[in-house]
Amino acid sequence: MDPQVAKLIAGALVTLPAFGAAVGLGLYFAAYNQALARNPETKGALDEKYFLSLAFIEALGIIPIGIGAALLFG
């Protein structure tokens, strides 16, 4: 297999976790909104955990994109 084709395939495959992270963020945001709608008094307690978890889920989507860029352009 040509090395250039291998780079393109590897770069395309590492973008799949970004799709998974996007779906995960949507589901997590929906669950957070539903929890707040059911019990608005827990907003303060949920916010800390929400934003920290949001950062970790987002990192799971950003890191593979960086790896893919390194594979494509490196």
Phi, psi and omega in degrees: 000141179294136180300327179293320178293320178297321178296317180295319179294316179297319178296323179288323183289329180282353175278348178299320176298333177295322176295317178297321178293323178295318177295318179298319178296319179296315179294320180294318179295321178296318179293322178296315179296322178293321178295320178290326179292325181281325183216085184294340182291343183271011184303314182298317180289327182281331186298317181299311181293324183296310185289326177293315178295323178299320179295320180293318179295320179295322178296325178295338176269329184279321183300313178297329177293321175296320177295318178297320178295322178295323178290320182288317188256356183270000000 
